[in-house]
Amino acid sequence: MIGRLLVFAIGVGVGVVVVIKAKDYLQHKVPAAVTNKINSSATGLVQRVADFTSDARAAMAERETELRDALGLVEDRETPDPKHAA
């Protein structure tokens, strides 16, 4: 049992050292242009996801309003939302 724990601890230690060395190597050896391109791509992706989410929420709200009108349901604004109740 102690032998397995020792091997596991050594593995974790080696893994941590490898990750730290890899980060250091990439930080010093990768050209800034590649890093900037990766960062801009990630930022663009985040912006596209945010845009999609806001569009989807707006479409859901619009569709809910259409369904409520079609079914003749009246939205009661004075009733607290159960999701936001304390």
C-alpha positions in Angstrom: 0.0 0.0 0.0 2.8 2.4 0.9 4.7 1.4 -2.2 1.7 2.3 -4.4 1.3 5.6 -2.6 5.0 6.4 -3.1 4.8 5.6 -6.8 1.7 7.7 -7.1 3.3 10.6 -5.4 6.4 10.4 -7.6 4.2 10.3 -10.7 2.3 13.4 -9.5 5.6 15.2 -8.8 7.0 14.3 -12.2 3.8 15.5 -13.8 3.9 18.8 -12.1 7.6 19.4 -13.0 6.8 18.5 -16.7 3.9 20.9 -16.8 5.9 23.7 -15.3 8.9 23.1 -17.6 6.6 22.9 -20.6 4.9 26.2 -19.7 8.3 27.9 -19.2 9.6 26.5 -22.6 6.5 27.6 -24.5 6.5 31.1 -22.8 10.1 31.7 -23.9 10.3 29.8 -27.2 7.0 30.4 -29.0 7.0 33.5 -31.2 4.8 36.3 -30.0 2.8 36.3 -33.3 1.6 32.7 -32.7 0.6 33.5 -29.1 -1.3 36.6 -30.3 -3.0 34.6 -33.0 -4.1 32.0 -30.5 -5.3 34.7 -28.1 -7.3 36.5 -30.8 -8.9 33.2 -31.9 -9.9 32.4 -28.4 -11.3 35.9 -27.9 -13.3 35.6 -31.1 -14.7 32.3 -30.1 -15.8 33.6 -26.7 -17.5 36.6 -28.5 -19.3 34.3 -30.9 -20.6 32.1 -28.1 -21.8 35.2 -26.2 -23.6 36.5 -29.3 -25.2 33.1 -29.9 -26.3 32.9 -26.3 -27.9 36.4 -26.3 -29.6 35.7 -29.6 -31.0 32.3 -28.3 -32.3 34.0 -25.1 -34.0 36.7 -27.2 -35.6 34.1 -29.5 -36.8 32.0 -26.5 -38.4 35.0 -24.9 -40.1 36.0 -28.2 -41.4 32.4 -28.7 -42.6 32.2 -25.1 -44.6 35.4 -25.7 -46.1 34.0 -28.9 -47.1 30.8 -27.1 -48.6 32.7 -24.2 -50.6 34.9 -26.6 -51.7 31.8 -28.6 -52.8 30.0 -25.5 -54.4 33.0 -23.8 -52.2 32.8 -20.8 -51.7 36.0 -18.8 -48.3 36.7 -17.3 -48.6 37.7 -13.6 -45.6 40.1 -12.9 -46.4 40.4 -9.2 -45.8 36.7 -8.5 -42.1 36.1 -7.5 -40.1 33.9 -9.8 -39.4 30.6 -7.9 -35.9 30.5 -9.3 -35.0 33.7 -7.7 -36.8 33.2 -4.4 -34.6 33.3 -1.3 
